[in-house]
Amino acid sequence: MSSWAGDDRRYSSWTRWVTPAMLAHAFLTVVRADEHAQHGAPDGLIPLSCNEIQRLFITLAVRPDHTAAHLLDWSRWRRRHQARARACHYRRQAATT
């Protein structure tokens, strides 16, 4: 048996894993770009990130434990908190230079 047979098995399993992961990331990137182009970030919030879109998608579609309004309020709270943290970080960084 040649060494190519083992390499082929690893490569096909790798592509079965990486292809859906790349498609999912491409989907999140397109949704993020579309959201930024159409709406932008509201005042006091960071723009939607791929991670935040993924979190919202999973909690709404896969595990709907709460209402959609509750999840969107929670997302807005997180993004507002992250915007405040970013502003404080930038202020502190500007003060030290």
C-alpha positions, 0 to 999 in steps of 0.5 A: 500500500502506498503512502498516498492512500493515507494522505488521501483519507486525511485530505478528504476528511479535512475538506469535509470539515473545512468546506462547511466552516468556510461557507459558514464564515463567508455567510457571516461575512456577507451578512455583516457587510450587508448590515454595515452598508445598509444600517451602519452602527447606531450611536453608542453601539459597536457595529455587528461583528461576525461573532455577534451575528453567529451568536444571534443566529444560533440562539434564534434558530438552533436554541430558541430559549428566549423570545427574539425581542429578549435576544435582540435587547441582550445583543444591544446591551452587549454592543453598548457595553463593548462600545463603552469599553472601547472608548475607555480603552482609547481614552486611556491609551491617548492619555499615556502617549 
